[in-house]
Amino acid sequence: MLSKLSKKITHFYFSKEKIDDSEIEIYEYCFEIVFASIINLLVVILIGFACQKYIETILFIVCFLTLRQLAGGYHADTHFRCVVTLIFVLVLYLVMIYFVPIKAIDIINYFALLLVLPIIAIVAPIDHPNNQLSKKKCLKENC
């Protein structure tokens, strides 16, 4: 669906001579990524706001996007799987907020921080076949 929409928009701009023939694939890919990102963001915001967890949702978005940008990691094969994975992680986060006492969350956060930060520092960025790092970035990041 996103691919078809991206192709239609790209070909519209191509027919109006706004882009060259050599740029069609680039524009199709860029539009697809932008639409997928917008959908992911809207889904997270809608779920978070439906649960009346406004600040927590904004914090989730900031932390999740920052971690993904800096550390890399799993990339789904399809946009649908990406949204489903994102929803799963968000729901897990929201369930923790609802059912785990605040003092326990502090302990979990400190433990996770002590456990996860060294791992991220050692293995990040993670190269994934669906989102491969460029050779330049790989050299810069010591992959």
N, C-alpha and C positions, 0 to 999 in steps of 0.2 A: 504494500500500500504506500509506504513512504517512498519507496523507490520509484513507483509510477508517478506519484505527485512531483517528486524531484525532477524526473525526466520531462514531465509536461512543462514545468516552470522553466527549466533550462532550455527546452526547445522553443518556448515562447520568446525568451530573450534572444535565442539564436535567430529566430525568424525576423526579429526586429533589428537584427545586425548589431546587437549590443555585446555579443561575445563571438569569438572566433571558433571555427570548427575544431581546432586543436585543443580548445578549453572545455569542450562539452562534458567530458568525463569528470573533470575537476569540479565543475559547477554542480553536476548531478550529485557527486559525493558530498560536497559542502552543504548543499540544500538538505540532503538526507540526514546528515549529522546535526544540522541546526534543528530540523523538525523533531528528530529523536530526542535531542536535549530538551527542547521545549516541552515535549510530552512527558518526559521523565520528571522534569521540574514541576509541572502542573499536577501530576499524579501525587507526588510527595506533598505538595502544598495542600491539595484537596484532602488527602488522608489525614495529615497532621491537623488541619483546621477542623475537619469533621470530628476528630477526637478532642478538640479544644485544647491542643497543645501547641500554641503559637510560637512561643519562644523556643521550646524544645525542637520544633520542626525547623526553625531557622538555624539553630545550632547544629542540627543534624546535617542540613544542607551544606553549611560552611565547612564543617569538619569532614564530611564525606567527600566533597569536591576537592578540598585541599589534600586529603590523604590520597585520593585517586590520582590527582595531578602529580604529586611528588613521588608516590611509591609505585604507581602502576598497579598491576595485578590482573585478576580475572576479567576477561572481556567475552561476553556472550556471543554466540554465533548469529543470533538474530535480534532484532529490536524488541520483539515480543519477550524473548528470554531475558533480555536486559531489564525490561520493565518488571517482569515477574521477580527477578533476583533483587532488584532495588526495593520492591514492595515487601519482600520477605525480610530483608535487612531492616527496613523502616518499622515494620510491625514488630519484629523482635525487640527493637529499641523501645518502641512505645509500650509494649507489654512489660518490659523491664521497669519502665518508669511507673506504670500503674501498680504493679504487684510487688515490687521489691522495696523494702523500707529504705528510706534515704540514707541511714547510717550504713546499711549493707551496700548501697550503691557506691558510697565513698570508698569502702574497702575494695569492692570489685574494681572500681576505677583505678585505684592505686596499684592493685595487683596486676591489672591489665597493662597499665602504663609501664611497670617494671618488667613485665614479661614481653610486651609487644614492641616497645621502643628499640631495645637492642636488636631484635629480629629485623625490624624495618631498617635500622641503620646498617645492618650487615647485608641484607639481600635486595634492598631497594636501589634503583627501580627494577621492577620485575618486567621482563620482556615476555610478551604473550603473542602467539601467532596471529591473533585477530587485531593486535595493535602493536606492531613491532617498533622498537626504538630505532632511530636512525643511527648510522655508524658514528656520526659526530657526537650525538647525545650519549651513545654507549661509551665512547672514549672519555667524554667529560664526566660521566657518572660512574666510571669504573665497572662496567658490566662484563 
